Amino acid sequence: MYTVYKLQNKDNEEDRLIIYGKSEHVEEKLKLLSIVEGYYGAGYDTSTSLSEASDKAVELAGESSIDIVLVDGDGI
């Protein structure tokens, strides 16, 4: 499974980042981001393929200039 997660900054609640990739890799990165950089998740979507996850990430970003990052086993 692949996960798409939209993150917000805890301080100002602005959308800051969308990460996607294999679910286990995304979950590991979410833990790091929330501890080190003060992010929290604003929702996620699971897909059966990387291309579906990529499409969903682009859809979540919409017209904004939010960063979209593929997370693999080596981090961002």
C-alpha positions, 0 to 999 in steps of 0.5 A, a space after each residue: 500500500 501507498 500513503 499520501 499525507 498532507 502535513 501542516 505546521 503546528 505553529 501556524 497551521 498552514 499546509 506545508 508539505 505533502 509526502 507520499 510513498 510506501 505506507 511504512 516509509 511514510 509512517 516512519 517519516 511522519 514520526 520524524 517530522 512531528 518530533 523534529 520539525 513540528 508537523 502534524 498530518 492533516 489527512 491521508 489516502 492509501 492507494 494500491 500503486 505509486 502512480 495513484 498515490 502520485 496523482 492523489 498528491 498532486 490533487 491534494 496540492 491543488 493550485 498551491 506551491 506546496 512541496 510534494 515529496 516522495 519518501 523512500 526507505 532512505 528518507 526524504 
